[in-house]
Amino acid sequence: MQHREKLHDLLIRAGLTVVEEVRPGSLLPPEAGWRIARGIAAPDGAAPEALDAAWWRRLCDADGEFLVAVLRHRIGGNDAWWTRVRHAGSGVPELTGDPGFVALSPDGQVLLAAVPGAGGTRVTALDRLPERLEEAAAAAEYETEDEHAEIWAAVPGRPALPLHWTEGIGFNPAATDELLIRLLDVDEGFLHGCDRPAVLDAAMAHPDPQVRSRLADTFRPKLTSDQWIHLIRAEPSPERSVLWAEHACAWGATLPEDLYDDLLTGPSRAQAAHLPGLPARHLPGLASDADPRVRAAACARWEDLAAPLRERLLADGDNTVRTAALLAHHTGAPMPREVFAALPEPQQALEQCRLAPELEAELIRDADANVRRTLAANPALSAHSAAVLAQDPQDDVRREVALRPDLTDEQRNAVRHDFDPTLMSHTLPWVEDLHSDADAMRRLAASSHPLIRRSVARARHLPPDVVTRLAQDGDRVVRLFLAESCEDAPADMLLEVWRWWDGSFSHPGRPRSHPNFPQAGLLRHIADPSGRMRRLALDDPESTPAHVTHLARDPEAEVRRRAAEDPRLSPADAVRLLNDPQAHVRGTVIRNPRLPTRVLAGLLHDRDTASTAVTNPAIPLPVLHRILATAAAAAAAH
């Protein structure tokens, strides 16, 4: 709000009245206005010496209003908004000079701008703007090979934007392993999306611990077990070595016994004692360790401990160790009331311990609904107590009972509870454990509980009859999960899910990226009333460049975005889409290799587009190396 108030103050001092902030709608967006004002993909002959009163009169509508953006007070990173202002005077608003501005007439026909630069202020004045932009786009179609070579030879000769380039160059699909390995010395941010073995190996051997750490810190590390092992061994910090081992185990890596030996002999032994894959031969030493944190960690492997060790831990002099041992012991042996009462915190006992019958009978009628709800999910709860809680007055208690794995479907049906199908769903662990059991999947796919069926649908592979049943499920989230997770999902269901789902953060691209998603016959959707279906038309093998041109002019932004990423897009349409009102359409077309070379080179030197433009695969490899050299020099200078 303070940022906007400063902008309004500046406009008022310039002799303007602020009317409102407006989105561009179908007009040129401010970001494209700035680019044109800098001379990138702009019509020729647009730089008069001054903006006189005649130009300002042409800019304003009948009410004296026009749209403006000011360089120092840009709203948002992508210039999504114009500020609508009114100019009541007959002179020139005091907007020229520092900090720079771009202004557009309300009908989109006139553009005025003054942008400071290294060579002085660049002034732009254009009328008949849509017509001129169309002419510039058509002219951009024609570039010779000699012109391409001349343009690329000059890059990065203009004032460079190395920090912007380092943000994007690692995501250029044309970048070689060699270039990416060089990039590690400058910026390692690209590693979170990298799956190239040579680059990952180089990152693991890199002397900078920040580079090595990036491999393990990514959301979805693409590391093999051997690479995890190498990363853990190369980490000089004992604490971080154990942390990487925890990550490796969480991602299913298999670690060798001698690596566990090394982790346990270091100063982070107490942390390493919690690793789930520790060989059983270490347990006696852990259970007898001088550090109570280590002894407490050993209790997590209770079933693997010999009886004498268990007895020793149950009688341990440290209260934390003794509590951990009691909780582990009473997952099997019933916990009497006096032990429960002596616990410093009863929550874990309520969640996992087997309770003595009289204690359980008392707790399932506890006045605290949180106690009853926790007990309802305890796997050690007796069938009788589960039946009592199934009649609990609290709906959330009954809801927990309904998800117990030990109920028959008849018993589950008898539990009266509300289920909100719009809430976020998580796979039930006990169902996931049965994913490889075909008979269990058949039984659970017929469950009356949507969350159980949703959990079944998360299996990677399912029997054909189960797939058929779930593909026709009345709960559309079941069908969505089947589309996201099951490799056996049928094509017709995938197409149906596409009508209302476009992919999630955890399953990007699904259902459209599913191997069973249909390709043939999609062209019939090019005139579909739904833009989502029109987007699919270009995936049809029978589609042509003419279809791309058609959809590049679609009224819906997501359809234009699909055309903007198509390799058959014409250079002229690529230039046109640079002026699209929607930022994500502009960002997509900047990556398209069909952009004219002169335009792409200009985008590399524009602060708004440089980090995206450097990802365009049309940039020749020698140019990428020169760009990287410039970025490396800038990084070294800092």
C-alpha positions as CSV (number, residue, x, y, z in Angstrom):
1,M,0.0,0.0,0.0
2,Q,2.9,2.4,0.8
3,H,4.4,1.6,-2.6
4,R,1.2,2.5,-4.3
5,E,0.8,5.7,-2.3
6,K,4.3,6.9,-3.4
7,L,3.3,6.2,-7.0
8,H,0.2,8.2,-6.7
9,D,2.1,11.1,-5.1
10,L,4.5,11.1,-8.0
11,L,1.6,11.1,-10.6
12,I,-0.1,13.9,-8.7
13,R,3.1,16.0,-8.7
14,A,3.2,15.5,-12.5
15,G,-0.2,17.2,-12.8
16,L,-2.3,14.0,-13.1
17,T,-5.3,12.8,-11.2
18,V,-5.3,9.1,-10.3
19,V,-8.5,7.3,-11.3
20,E,-7.8,3.6,-10.6
21,E,-5.5,0.7,-11.0
22,V,-6.6,-1.5,-13.9
23,R,-5.6,-4.8,-15.6
24,P,-4.7,-4.5,-19.2
25,G,-7.6,-6.7,-20.3
26,S,-7.1,-7.1,-24.1
27,L,-4.7,-4.2,-24.3
28,L,-0.9,-4.2,-24.4
29,P,0.4,-5.0,-20.9
30,P,2.9,-2.6,-19.2
31,E,5.7,-5.1,-19.5
32,A,5.4,-5.3,-23.2
33,G,5.2,-1.5,-23.3
34,W,8.6,-1.3,-21.5
35,R,10.1,-3.7,-23.9
36,I,8.9,-1.8,-26.9
37,A,10.1,1.4,-25.4
38,R,13.6,-0.1,-25.1
39,G,13.4,-1.0,-28.8
40,I,13.0,-4.8,-28.5
41,A,10.6,-6.2,-31.1
42,A,9.4,-2.7,-31.7
43,P,8.2,-0.9,-34.8
44,D,10.8,1.2,-36.6
45,G,10.8,5.0,-36.5
46,A,9.4,5.4,-33.0
47,A,11.9,7.8,-31.4
48,P,11.2,11.4,-31.9
49,E,13.3,14.0,-30.1
50,A,10.5,15.2,-27.8
51,L,7.0,14.4,-26.7
52,D,5.1,17.6,-27.4
53,A,1.5,18.6,-26.4
54,A,0.1,17.2,-29.7
55,W,1.2,13.7,-28.8
56,W,-0.3,14.0,-25.3
57,R,-3.6,15.1,-26.8
58,R,-3.6,12.0,-29.0
59,L,-2.9,9.8,-26.0
60,C,-5.9,11.0,-23.9
61,D,-9.5,10.0,-24.5
62,A,-12.4,12.4,-24.5
63,D,-12.2,12.6,-20.7
64,G,-8.5,13.4,-20.7
65,E,-7.6,9.9,-19.4
66,F,-4.8,7.5,-20.3
67,L,-2.9,4.5,-18.8
68,V,0.6,4.9,-17.3
69,A,3.3,2.9,-15.6
70,V,6.3,4.5,-13.9
71,L,9.7,2.8,-13.9
72,R,10.5,3.3,-10.2
73,H,7.0,2.4,-9.0
74,R,6.2,-0.7,-11.0
75,I,3.4,-2.8,-9.5
76,G,4.5,-6.5,-9.3
77,G,7.3,-8.3,-11.0
78,N,5.4,-8.7,-14.2
79,D,3.8,-5.3,-14.6
80,A,0.3,-6.8,-14.5
81,W,-1.4,-3.4,-13.9
82,W,-1.7,0.0,-15.5
83,T,-2.6,3.1,-13.5
84,R,-5.5,5.0,-15.1
85,V,-5.0,8.8,-14.8
86,R,-6.7,12.0,-16.0
87,H,-4.8,14.9,-17.4
88,A,-6.9,18.1,-17.3
89,G,-4.4,20.6,-18.6
90,S,-3.4,21.5,-22.1
91,G,0.3,21.2,-21.6
92,V,2.7,18.3,-21.1
93,P,2.6,16.2,-17.9
94,E,5.9,16.4,-16.0
95,L,6.7,12.7,-16.5
96,T,9.7,13.0,-18.7
97,G,13.2,12.4,-17.4
98,D,14.0,10.3,-14.4
99,P,12.6,7.7,-13.5
100,G,11.0,6.9,-16.9
101,F,7.5,6.0,-17.9
102,V,5.4,4.3,-20.5
103,A,1.8,5.4,-21.3
104,L,-0.9,3.9,-23.4
105,S,-4.2,5.4,-24.7
106,P,-7.3,3.8,-23.4
107,D,-8.1,2.4,-26.9
108,G,-4.6,0.9,-27.2
109,Q,-3.8,3.0,-30.3
110,V,-1.1,5.3,-29.0
111,L,2.0,4.6,-27.0
112,L,4.3,7.2,-25.4
113,A,7.4,6.4,-23.4
114,A,10.7,7.8,-22.1
115,V,13.1,5.3,-20.7
116,P,16.5,6.3,-19.3
117,G,19.5,4.2,-20.4
118,A,23.3,4.2,-20.6
119,G,23.1,6.2,-23.9
120,G,20.6,8.7,-22.6
121,T,16.8,8.7,-22.5
122,R,15.1,6.8,-25.3
123,V,11.9,8.5,-26.3
124,T,9.1,6.6,-28.1
125,A,5.9,7.8,-29.7
126,L,3.7,5.5,-31.7
127,D,0.3,5.8,-33.1
128,R,-1.8,3.1,-34.8
129,L,0.0,0.8,-32.4
130,P,-1.8,-2.5,-33.1
131,E,-1.3,-2.0,-36.8
132,R,2.4,-1.1,-36.4
133,L,3.0,-4.1,-34.1
134,E,1.4,-6.4,-36.7
135,E,3.7,-5.0,-39.4
136,A,6.7,-5.5,-37.1
137,A,5.7,-9.1,-36.4
138,A,5.3,-9.9,-40.1
139,A,8.6,-8.3,-40.9
140,A,10.3,-10.5,-38.2
141,E,9.6,-13.6,-40.3
142,Y,12.5,-12.8,-42.6
143,E,16.0,-13.3,-41.3
144,T,18.9,-14.7,-43.3
145,E,21.5,-17.1,-41.9
146,D,24.1,-14.3,-42.3
147,E,21.9,-12.1,-40.2
148,H,21.6,-14.8,-37.5
149,A,25.4,-15.2,-37.4
150,E,26.0,-11.5,-37.2
151,I,23.5,-11.1,-34.4
152,W,24.8,-13.9,-32.3
153,A,28.4,-12.8,-32.8
154,A,27.5,-9.6,-30.9
155,V,26.1,-11.4,-27.8
156,P,26.8,-10.6,-25.0
157,G,28.4,-7.4,-26.3
158,R,25.7,-5.0,-25.1
159,P,25.4,-4.1,-21.4
160,A,25.0,-7.5,-19.8
161,L,22.7,-8.9,-17.1
162,P,24.8,-11.7,-15.7
163,L,22.8,-12.2,-12.5
164,H,19.7,-12.7,-14.5
165,W,21.5,-15.1,-16.9
166,T,22.8,-17.3,-14.1
167,E,19.2,-17.7,-12.8
168,G,18.1,-19.3,-16.1
169,I,21.0,-20.7,-18.1
170,G,21.1,-24.0,-16.2
171,F,17.5,-24.7,-17.4
172,N,18.3,-24.3,-21.1
173,P,17.8,-27.7,-22.7
174,A,20.6,-27.0,-25.2
175,A,23.1,-26.6,-22.4
176,T,25.7,-29.4,-22.5
177,D,27.0,-31.3,-19.4
178,E,30.2,-29.4,-19.8
179,L,28.5,-26.0,-19.6
180,L,26.4,-27.1,-16.6
181,I,29.5,-28.3,-14.8
182,R,31.1,-24.9,-15.4
183,L,28.0,-23.3,-14.1
184,L,28.4,-25.0,-10.8
185,D,31.2,-22.5,-10.0
186,V,28.8,-19.6,-10.5
187,D,25.3,-20.8,-9.5
188,E,23.9,-24.1,-8.4
189,G,20.2,-23.3,-8.4
190,F,19.5,-25.4,-11.5
191,L,20.4,-28.6,-9.7
192,H,16.9,-29.0,-8.2
193,G,15.7,-29.9,-11.7
194,C,18.8,-31.7,-13.0
195,D,18.9,-35.4,-13.7
196,R,22.1,-35.6,-15.7
197,P,24.5,-38.2,-14.2
198,A,27.7,-36.4,-15.2
199,V,26.5,-33.1,-13.8
200,L,25.3,-34.7,-10.5
201,D,28.6,-36.5,-10.1
202,A,30.5,-33.2,-10.6
203,A,28.3,-31.5,-8.1
204,M,29.0,-34.2,-5.5
205,A,32.7,-33.8,-6.0
206,H,32.5,-30.0,-5.9
207,P,34.7,-28.3,-3.3
208,D,31.9,-25.9,-2.3
209,P,29.7,-27.5,0.4
210,Q,26.8,-25.3,-0.7
211,V,26.8,-27.0,-4.1
212,R,26.9,-30.4,-2.6
213,S,24.2,-29.5,-0.1
214,R,21.9,-28.4,-2.9
215,L,21.7,-32.0,-4.2
216,A,20.2,-33.2,-1.0
217,D,18.1,-30.1,-0.3
218,T,16.0,-30.3,-3.4
219,F,12.4,-31.3,-3.2
220,R,12.9,-34.4,-5.4
221,P,16.5,-35.3,-5.5
222,K,17.2,-37.4,-8.6
223,L,20.0,-39.4,-6.9
224,T,20.8,-43.1,-7.0
225,S,21.8,-45.0,-3.9
226,D,25.5,-44.8,-5.0
227,Q,25.3,-41.0,-5.5
228,W,23.7,-40.6,-2.0
229,I,26.5,-42.7,-0.5
230,H,29.1,-40.6,-2.3
231,L,27.4,-37.4,-1.1
232,I,27.3,-38.5,2.5
233,R,30.9,-39.7,2.5
234,A,32.1,-36.4,1.0
235,E,30.4,-34.2,3.5
236,P,32.9,-32.9,6.0
237,S,30.3,-31.9,8.6
238,P,29.3,-34.9,10.7
239,E,25.9,-33.3,11.5
240,R,25.1,-32.7,7.8
241,S,26.3,-36.2,6.9
242,V,23.7,-37.7,9.2
243,L,21.1,-35.3,7.8
244,W,21.9,-36.4,4.2
245,A,21.6,-40.0,5.4
246,E,18.2,-39.3,6.8
247,H,17.2,-37.8,3.5
248,A,18.6,-40.8,1.6
249,C,16.6,-43.2,3.7
250,A,13.5,-41.1,3.2
251,W,13.9,-41.4,-0.6
252,G,14.4,-45.1,-0.4
253,A,18.2,-45.3,-0.9
254,T,20.1,-48.3,0.4
255,L,23.1,-47.5,2.5
256,P,26.0,-49.9,3.2
257,E,26.7,-51.1,6.7
258,D,30.2,-49.5,6.8
259,L,28.6,-46.1,6.2
260,Y,26.4,-46.6,9.2
261,D,29.6,-47.6,11.1
262,D,31.2,-44.3,10.2
263,L,28.2,-42.2,11.1
264,L,27.8,-43.8,14.5
265,T,31.5,-43.3,15.4
266,G,31.3,-39.5,14.7
267,P,30.2,-36.7,17.0
268,S,26.7,-36.9,15.7
269,R,26.2,-40.4,17.0
270,A,23.0,-39.4,18.9
271,Q,21.5,-38.2,15.7
272,A,22.7,-41.2,13.7
273,A,21.2,-43.6,16.2
274,H,17.7,-42.6,14.9
275,L,18.5,-43.8,11.3
276,P,15.9,-46.5,10.4
277,G,18.3,-48.7,8.5
278,L,20.9,-49.3,11.2
279,P,22.2,-52.8,11.2
280,A,20.9,-54.8,14.2
281,R,24.5,-55.6,15.3
282,H,24.8,-52.0,16.5
283,L,21.7,-52.2,18.8
284,P,23.5,-53.7,21.9
285,G,26.0,-50.8,21.8
286,L,23.3,-48.2,21.4
287,A,21.2,-49.6,24.2
288,S,24.2,-49.5,26.5
289,D,25.6,-46.2,25.4
290,A,26.6,-43.6,27.9
291,D,24.6,-40.9,26.2
292,P,20.9,-41.2,27.2
293,R,19.8,-39.8,23.8
294,V,21.4,-42.8,22.1
295,R,19.8,-45.2,24.5
296,A,16.4,-43.6,24.0
297,A,16.9,-43.9,20.2
298,A,17.6,-47.6,20.6
299,C,14.1,-48.1,22.0
300,A,12.6,-47.4,18.5
301,R,14.0,-50.9,17.5
302,W,12.4,-52.6,20.5
303,E,11.5,-55.8,18.7
304,D,15.1,-56.2,17.6
305,L,16.5,-55.9,21.2
306,A,17.4,-58.9,23.3
307,A,15.3,-59.4,26.5
308,P,18.1,-58.4,28.9
309,L,18.6,-55.1,27.0
310,R,14.9,-54.4,27.1
311,E,14.9,-55.0,30.9
312,R,17.9,-52.7,31.4
313,L,16.2,-49.9,29.4
314,L,12.9,-50.3,31.3
315,A,14.9,-49.7,34.5
316,D,17.2,-47.0,33.1
317,G,18.1,-44.2,35.5
318,D,17.3,-41.5,32.9
319,N,13.6,-40.6,32.8
320,T,13.6,-40.0,29.0
321,V,15.1,-43.4,28.3
322,R,12.8,-45.1,30.7
323,T,9.7,-43.4,29.1
324,A,10.8,-44.4,25.6
325,A,11.3,-48.0,26.8
326,L,7.9,-48.1,28.5
327,L,6.1,-46.8,25.4
328,A,7.9,-49.3,23.2
329,H,7.2,-52.2,25.6
330,H,3.6,-51.4,25.9
331,T,2.9,-51.5,22.2
332,G,2.6,-55.2,22.9
333,A,2.1,-55.6,26.6
334,P,-1.0,-53.9,28.1
335,M,-0.1,-50.7,30.0
336,P,-1.6,-50.5,33.5
337,R,-3.2,-47.4,34.8
338,E,-0.3,-46.5,37.2
339,V,2.2,-46.5,34.4
340,F,0.0,-44.4,32.2
341,A,-0.6,-41.9,35.0
342,A,3.1,-41.6,35.6
343,L,3.9,-40.7,32.0
344,P,5.1,-37.1,31.6
345,E,3.0,-36.8,28.3
346,P,0.3,-39.4,27.5
347,Q,-0.2,-38.5,23.9
348,Q,2.1,-41.2,22.4
349,A,0.6,-43.9,24.6
350,L,-2.9,-42.9,23.4
351,E,-1.7,-43.1,19.8
352,Q,0.2,-46.5,19.8
353,C,0.2,-48.4,23.1
354,R,-1.9,-51.4,24.1
355,L,-3.8,-50.4,27.2
356,A,-5.0,-52.5,30.1
357,P,-8.7,-53.3,29.7
358,E,-9.8,-51.3,32.7
359,L,-7.7,-48.3,31.6
360,E,-9.0,-48.5,28.0
361,A,-12.6,-48.7,29.2
362,E,-12.0,-45.6,31.3
363,L,-10.3,-43.6,28.5
364,I,-12.8,-44.3,25.7
365,R,-15.4,-42.4,27.9
366,D,-13.0,-39.6,28.8
367,A,-14.6,-36.1,28.9
368,D,-11.8,-34.8,26.6
369,A,-12.9,-35.5,22.9
370,N,-9.2,-35.2,21.9
371,V,-8.4,-38.3,24.0
372,R,-11.2,-40.3,22.5
373,R,-10.3,-39.2,18.9
374,T,-6.7,-40.2,19.4
375,L,-7.7,-43.6,20.8
376,A,-10.0,-44.1,17.9
377,A,-7.0,-44.3,15.6
378,N,-4.8,-46.4,17.9
379,P,-4.2,-49.7,16.1
380,A,-3.9,-51.6,19.4
381,L,-7.5,-50.6,20.5
382,S,-9.7,-53.5,21.2
383,A,-12.7,-54.3,19.0
384,H,-15.1,-53.7,21.8
385,S,-13.7,-50.2,22.5
386,A,-13.7,-49.4,18.8
387,A,-17.4,-50.3,18.7
388,V,-18.1,-48.0,21.6
389,L,-16.3,-45.1,19.9
390,A,-18.2,-45.8,16.7
391,Q,-21.2,-44.5,18.7
392,D,-19.4,-41.5,20.1
393,P,-21.3,-38.2,20.1
394,Q,-18.4,-36.4,18.4
395,D,-18.4,-36.8,14.6
396,D,-14.6,-36.4,14.3
397,V,-14.2,-39.4,16.8
398,R,-16.5,-41.6,14.7
399,R,-14.7,-40.4,11.6
400,E,-11.4,-41.9,12.9
401,V,-13.1,-45.1,13.8
402,A,-14.5,-45.4,10.2
403,L,-10.9,-45.5,8.9
404,R,-9.6,-48.3,11.1
405,P,-8.1,-51.2,9.1
406,D,-9.6,-53.8,11.4
407,L,-13.2,-53.1,10.4
408,T,-15.2,-55.1,7.9
409,D,-16.9,-53.0,5.3
410,E,-20.2,-53.9,7.0
411,Q,-18.9,-52.5,10.3
412,R,-17.5,-49.4,8.5
413,N,-20.9,-48.8,6.8
414,A,-22.5,-48.8,10.3
415,V,-20.4,-45.9,11.5
416,R,-22.3,-42.8,11.1
417,H,-20.0,-39.9,10.2
418,D,-19.7,-36.9,7.9
419,F,-17.1,-37.0,5.1
420,D,-16.1,-33.7,3.4
421,P,-15.0,-34.7,-0.1
422,T,-13.5,-31.3,-0.7
423,L,-10.8,-31.6,2.0
424,M,-7.3,-32.5,1.1
425,S,-6.7,-36.3,1.1
426,H,-3.6,-38.2,2.1
427,T,-3.0,-41.9,1.4
428,L,-3.8,-44.1,4.4
429,P,-0.6,-45.8,5.4
430,W,-2.2,-49.1,6.1
431,V,-3.8,-49.1,2.6
432,E,-0.5,-48.2,1.0
433,D,1.1,-51.2,2.7
434,L,-1.3,-53.4,0.9
435,H,-0.8,-51.9,-2.6
436,S,1.0,-55.1,-3.8
437,D,-1.8,-57.4,-2.5
438,A,-4.2,-57.8,-5.4
439,D,-6.9,-59.4,-3.3
440,A,-6.7,-56.7,-0.7
441,M,-7.0,-54.1,-3.4
442,R,-10.1,-55.7,-4.8
443,R,-11.7,-55.8,-1.4
444,L,-10.8,-52.2,-0.5
445,A,-11.7,-50.8,-3.9
446,A,-15.3,-51.8,-3.1
447,S,-15.2,-50.0,0.3
448,S,-18.0,-47.5,1.1
449,H,-15.4,-45.0,2.4
450,P,-14.1,-42.6,-0.3
451,L,-10.7,-42.1,1.5
452,I,-10.0,-45.8,1.4
453,R,-10.9,-46.0,-2.3
454,R,-8.7,-42.9,-2.9
455,S,-5.9,-44.6,-1.1
456,V,-6.3,-47.7,-3.4
457,A,-6.2,-45.5,-6.4
458,R,-2.7,-44.3,-5.4
459,A,-1.2,-47.7,-6.2
460,R,1.2,-47.7,-9.1
461,H,-0.3,-50.9,-10.6
462,L,-3.7,-52.5,-10.0
463,P,-5.5,-55.5,-11.3
464,P,-7.6,-54.7,-14.5
465,D,-10.9,-55.3,-12.7
466,V,-9.9,-52.9,-9.9
467,V,-8.9,-50.2,-12.5
468,T,-12.2,-50.6,-14.2
469,R,-14.1,-50.2,-11.0
470,L,-12.2,-47.1,-9.8
471,A,-12.3,-45.5,-13.3
472,Q,-16.1,-45.4,-12.9
473,D,-16.0,-44.3,-9.2
474,G,-18.6,-41.6,-8.3
475,D,-16.0,-39.7,-6.3
476,R,-14.0,-37.8,-8.8
477,V,-10.9,-37.6,-6.5
478,V,-10.7,-41.4,-6.8
479,R,-10.5,-41.0,-10.6
480,L,-8.0,-38.1,-10.2
481,F,-5.7,-40.2,-8.0
482,L,-5.9,-43.1,-10.4
483,A,-4.9,-40.7,-13.2
484,E,-2.0,-39.3,-11.2
485,S,-0.6,-42.5,-9.7
486,C,-1.7,-45.6,-11.5
487,E,0.2,-46.6,-14.7
488,D,-2.9,-48.7,-15.7
489,A,-5.4,-45.9,-15.8
490,P,-7.5,-46.1,-19.0
491,A,-7.4,-43.5,-21.8
492,D,-11.1,-42.5,-21.7
493,M,-11.0,-41.8,-18.0
494,L,-7.7,-39.7,-18.4
495,L,-9.4,-37.6,-21.0
496,E,-12.4,-37.1,-18.7
497,V,-10.2,-36.1,-15.8
498,W,-8.4,-33.6,-18.1
499,R,-11.6,-31.7,-18.5
500,W,-11.4,-30.5,-15.0
501,W,-7.8,-31.1,-13.7
502,D,-4.5,-29.6,-15.0
503,G,-1.9,-31.2,-12.9
504,S,-0.7,-30.6,-9.3
505,F,2.6,-29.7,-7.6
506,S,3.1,-33.3,-6.5
507,H,2.1,-34.8,-9.9
508,P,2.9,-32.2,-12.5
509,G,1.6,-32.8,-16.0
510,R,-0.9,-35.6,-15.1
511,P,-3.2,-36.6,-16.5
512,R,-2.0,-35.2,-19.8
513,S,1.5,-36.6,-19.4
514,H,0.2,-40.1,-18.5
515,P,1.5,-42.7,-21.0
516,N,-2.0,-43.9,-21.7
517,F,-3.3,-40.4,-22.4
518,P,-4.9,-40.4,-25.9
519,Q,-3.2,-38.6,-28.8
520,A,-5.1,-39.7,-32.0
521,G,-8.4,-38.0,-32.6
522,L,-7.7,-34.9,-30.4
523,L,-7.9,-32.5,-33.4
524,R,-11.7,-32.8,-33.2
525,H,-11.6,-30.7,-30.0
526,I,-10.2,-27.6,-31.8
527,A,-13.6,-26.0,-31.9
528,D,-14.8,-27.3,-28.5
529,P,-16.5,-24.7,-26.3
530,S,-14.1,-25.6,-23.5
531,G,-10.6,-24.0,-23.8
532,R,-9.2,-26.9,-21.9
533,M,-10.2,-29.3,-24.7
534,R,-9.1,-26.9,-27.5
535,R,-5.6,-27.0,-25.9
536,L,-5.4,-30.7,-26.7
537,A,-5.9,-30.3,-30.4
538,L,-2.2,-29.5,-31.0
539,D,-1.2,-32.9,-29.4
540,D,-2.9,-34.7,-32.3
541,P,-0.3,-36.1,-34.7
542,E,-2.6,-34.8,-37.5
543,S,-2.4,-31.2,-36.4
544,T,-0.5,-28.7,-38.6
545,P,1.2,-25.3,-38.3
546,A,-2.0,-23.8,-39.5
547,H,-3.8,-25.1,-36.4
548,V,-1.0,-23.6,-34.3
549,T,-1.6,-20.2,-35.9
550,H,-5.4,-20.6,-35.3
551,L,-5.0,-21.3,-31.6
552,A,-2.3,-18.6,-31.1
553,R,-5.3,-16.2,-31.6
554,D,-7.7,-18.0,-29.2
555,P,-9.6,-15.9,-26.8
556,E,-8.5,-18.0,-23.8
557,A,-5.0,-17.4,-22.4
558,E,-4.3,-21.1,-21.6
559,V,-5.0,-22.0,-25.2
560,R,-2.7,-19.3,-26.5
561,R,-0.1,-20.5,-24.1
562,R,-0.3,-24.0,-25.6
563,A,0.3,-22.5,-29.0
564,A,3.1,-20.4,-27.6
565,E,5.1,-23.5,-26.6
566,D,4.6,-25.3,-29.9
567,P,7.7,-25.8,-32.0
568,R,5.6,-25.2,-35.2
569,L,4.7,-21.6,-34.1
570,S,5.6,-19.1,-36.8
571,P,8.1,-16.4,-36.0
572,A,5.5,-13.8,-36.6
573,D,3.1,-15.3,-34.1
574,A,5.9,-15.7,-31.6
575,V,6.5,-11.9,-31.8
576,R,2.8,-11.2,-31.6
577,L,2.5,-13.3,-28.4
578,L,5.3,-11.3,-26.8
579,N,2.6,-8.6,-26.4
580,D,0.0,-11.0,-24.9
581,P,-1.9,-9.5,-21.9
582,Q,-1.1,-12.6,-19.8
583,A,2.4,-12.9,-18.3
584,H,2.5,-16.7,-18.5
585,V,1.8,-16.6,-22.3
586,R,4.6,-14.1,-22.7
587,G,6.9,-16.1,-20.6
588,T,6.2,-19.3,-22.6
589,V,6.8,-17.8,-26.0
590,I,10.1,-16.3,-24.8
591,R,11.3,-19.9,-24.5
592,N,10.1,-20.9,-28.0
593,P,13.0,-21.4,-30.5
594,R,10.9,-20.0,-33.3
595,L,11.5,-16.4,-32.0
596,P,13.4,-14.4,-34.5
597,T,17.1,-14.1,-33.6
598,R,17.1,-10.3,-33.4
599,V,14.2,-10.4,-31.0
600,L,15.6,-13.1,-28.8
601,A,19.0,-11.3,-28.6
602,G,17.1,-8.2,-27.5
603,L,15.2,-10.1,-24.8
604,L,18.5,-11.4,-23.4
605,H,19.4,-7.7,-22.6
606,D,16.1,-6.8,-21.0
607,R,15.9,-7.1,-17.3
608,D,12.3,-8.3,-17.4
609,T,13.0,-11.1,-19.8
610,A,16.7,-12.0,-19.5
611,S,16.4,-14.9,-17.0
612,T,13.7,-16.5,-19.2
613,A,15.2,-15.7,-22.6
614,V,18.5,-17.4,-21.7
615,T,16.6,-20.7,-21.4
616,N,15.7,-20.6,-25.1
617,P,17.2,-23.6,-26.9
618,A,17.8,-21.6,-30.1
619,I,20.7,-19.9,-28.5
620,P,23.9,-21.4,-30.0
621,L,26.1,-23.3,-27.7
622,P,29.2,-21.0,-28.2
623,V,26.9,-18.0,-27.3
624,L,25.8,-19.8,-24.1
625,H,29.5,-20.3,-23.2
626,R,30.2,-16.6,-23.7
627,I,27.2,-15.7,-21.6
628,L,28.4,-18.0,-18.9
629,A,31.9,-16.5,-19.0
630,T,30.4,-13.0,-18.6
631,A,28.3,-14.2,-15.7
632,A,31.3,-15.9,-14.1
633,A,33.4,-12.8,-14.4
634,A,30.6,-10.8,-12.7
635,A,30.3,-13.3,-9.9
636,A,34.1,-13.2,-9.3
637,A,34.0,-9.4,-9.2
638,H,31.5,-9.6,-6.3
